[in-house]
Structures are given as structure tokens and as C-alpha cells.
């Protein structure tokens, strides 16, 4: 069911790209391209505070071969150039998930949505240096009650920006979450990801997944998925 649904989402995204652009339509996500760092976003899970062995999520600068926290440990990550329905330009920064001891480490943002249809999505990238690390990482993304991504980083291609998109039909007005959760096994260096151009835009499309209630428990649910994945890997 999950696999088929994700395939449907990807197919919907491709159709969307062939349609008219979302340029000019307001992005309901605040600072969705991370040009203002992590302003507007809430960090969750562990770690949040930096120490010699922990590394919180940061906004790195594209094309900068500098160490953390301004770059991806010397790798110059390129700005996204892939197709997207986000009204935001890629800009010069993206959010970098890199900690090797991450336990449901995440970013979240609550937004108010009136009843109606919304196109949702984001871009994700796996840097080459992190991808070469032995230990895997899991990454999950949920926006407005729809799980757009839930995968092990090793199952995706590195150094390629990928867009995940979907269509949500909101039945009841209320506050809905955009949330991203990252987990690593805590057994040495692990893979990492960068995200950018997170968006929620009003749409006149029909046929989206129906979301009947505000997602007040959405972040809790996706965190449980991430924790279960991490525990399964540890037991294995």
C-alpha cells in the first residue's frame, strides 16, 4: 500500500510539472527554502544542542566546500535545479541533517489550512561524502497528513536532487504539520541528507488524498515510525 501510494504521488508530481507552474502562488510554508536559516522551523528529537559528538540540523550554503556548520564537511552541495511546483526559488541554502547519533531528529512547522485542495512537496539530496559512510540513515517526510517519503538513504541515488510531491484535499480547516524526521544507528559515521523548497500551495486540482481532520498528532506519528525503524536496525 505504501509503495503504491508513493508511486502515485510521484506520478502525480510528474503530471504536475507538465502543467502550469506554481510561480506567483503564495507558499504557505514559512521559510520553505531555508534562506533565513531555520527561522520558522522547530527542531525536535535529539540532538538539538551541539556538542563535540552531536550535530544539530543546520542551514548550509550551496557551492561552499567548507566544514560543518556552513557546509557539508567540505563537499560543495549544488543548489537544486530539478523541476518543482514550489513558488520559491532554490536560493543559496538548504537544511542539512548529518548527526551520527540522531534519534527522531527533525524539523517541523505548523500551518493553518482552510478547507480545499493543496499541492505539497519538497526536494531532497544525499551528499556523496555522507553516502560513502558505512552506516545507513532513515528519512521520513510528512506534510498535511500525507507521508511523502519514508526510506533508507542507501536506497536512493546520491548527488541527485529529487522532488517529492502530492495533492491533499483538506476537509476541515485547522493547523496541519510539515515534518521531517532523521534517524541514524549511533554506531559510527552515517549517511546524511539535505532538504530544500518545502511548499504548500493552494490548488484548483481535484482528486487528492482526503485529509478529514487537522494533523495535531502527525509529528508524533511520524516520530514513532522513525523510532521503530531505528530500533529494528539496532536489533538487526
N, C-alpha and C positions, 0 to 999 in steps of 0.2 A: 504493500500500500504506500509506504513512504517513498520507495524508489519510483513508483509510477507517478506519484504526486509531484516529486521533484522534476521528473521528466516533463510533466505537463507544464510546470512553472517555467522551465527553460524554453519549451516550445512557445509558450505564451509570450515570453520575453523576446524571442526572435521575431515573432509576428509584430510585436510592439515596435521593434526597431525599424521595421519596414514601413510602419505607419508614420504619422506626423510626429515631430519632435516635441518634447515637453518643455522646450525653451519658452520662457515667459510665464509659465505656470509656477506659482509660489511653492517652494519646498516647505512643508510643514515641520520638517526636522530642523532644529536649530543647529547651526554649525556642522552641517552634514558632511562638509569637505574638510573639516578639521583645520581650516585656515587660522582659526583663533585658538589653536591648541586643542585642549579637551574642554573648553568652555561650553557649558550647556549639557555636558555629559556627567553621569555619576559613575565612579569606579566602584566595582563590587568584588567580592571574593578576596583571594589572597594571591599575591601581595598588593597592598595599596601604598605602603610606606617603603622607601628604598633603604637597602642595607647592602653590605659587601656581597651578600649572596642572593639578594632578591631584586627584581627589576620590574617596577610598575609599568603599566601601559604609558607610552609617551607619543607625542606627535613628532615624527621625524621629518626632515626636509628632503625632498626628492633631488636626485642627482648629486647628493652630498656624500662623499666617501669618508665620512667621519665616524668616530666611535659613538656608542650609546651615550647620552640620550638624544643627540641631534641626528644621528644616522644609524644605519643597520650594521653596526660593527665593521665599518669600512667599506661596505657594499653600497654603491650608488644606485638606490632603487629608483626606477624611472616613474614619471607621472603616468597615470592611466591614459591610454589613447583608444581603448576599446569602446564599442557602442554602448550607450546607456540612455535611459529615459529621464535621468536626473536633470533638473533645470540648472544645477550647479556645475561650474567649470571644475576641472580636476585640481587646479591650483598648484600649490607648491608643497603641500604637506599631507601626510596620512597617519592614521593611528597604528602603532606598532605593538604587537603582542609578542613577547620574547622570553618571559621568565621560564626558567627550567624547573621551578617548583610551584607552578601555577595550580591552584585549586579553585575552580569556578571563578577564575579571574575574568572580569568582564567590564563592559561599558553598557550603560542603559540610559534611556531618555523616555519620559512620559509625555505624550502629546494628546491634545484634545481633538477628537474627530466627531464631526456631525454625521448623521446617517447619510449614506451614499457610497459611491464607488471610489476606490483609491488604488493607484498604481504604486507599488512599493518595491524597493530594491537597494542594492549596494554592490560595490566592487571589492574583490579580494585578490591578494598577491602573496606568493610564497617566495621569499628571498633565497637565493642559491646557497649562501653560506649556512643558513639555518637548515635548509633542506638536506644538506650533506651530513648533518648531525645524526648519530645513530638512533637516538630515541625519538619516538613519534610524538605528535600532539593532536588533540581533538579540538574542533572548532564548530560552534553552533551559532546560528543567527535566527532570530525571530522578530518579526515586525507585525504589529496589529493582529496578533493571534495566529499568524501563519509562519510555520517553520520553513525558512527559505534554504537553509543549509544545516547539515549535521554530518560531519565526515572527519576521517583521519587525514591529516595533512599529506601523508605519504601517498594517498590515493589520488592526489591531484598533481598536475604538472607544475613545476616550479618556474619562476621568472615569466609568468604569463598572467596578465590581468584578466580576471573572469567576472562577469556580471551575473548576479542572481536577481530575478525579478518575479513578481507575482501580482495578482489582482485581488483585492479584498472588497467585499461588499459589507459595509457596516450597517447593522440593523438598528442598534441603539446607540445614541450619542453618549460619549464618555471619554475617559482617559485610557489610552492604549499604549503599550510599551514597544519600543525598539530596543532590543537587547542582543549583545554579542558575548559569548562565553568561551573561554580558552582554558584547556587543561593539559598539563604535562605530567609524566610519571614521577618526577623528582629523583631520577636515578642518573643524573648527568645531563650533558647538553642535549637539547631537544630542538625540534623544528619550530618555526615561528611564522607569523602571518602579518600582513599589513592590510587595513581596510580603508576605503575612501568612498566618497559620493553616496552616502546613505540618504535615501529620499523617501518621502511620502507625498504624493501629489494627487489632488482631486482629478477624477477621470469621468468621462461620459461613457466609458466602456461598460458592457454588461457581461454576465457570466462568471464573475469572480467568485472565489470561495466565500460563503456566507459566514460572517462572524456575528453571532447573536448578542453577545454580552461584552462589556468592557473587560480588558485583559489585566485586571488588578493582580492576578496570580501568575501571569505569564512568565515573569522573570524567575519566580520560584520554581515553576515547572521546568523551564529550560535549564536551570541550575541543577535540578535533580537528574536530568538527562546527562549533563556533563559529569556530575559526580559518579553516577552509575557507570559511565564509560571509563572513568579513571580507575575506579575500584576493580572493574573487570580486568583491566590491563595489569593492575598490580597483582591480582590473584593469578593471572596467567603467567 
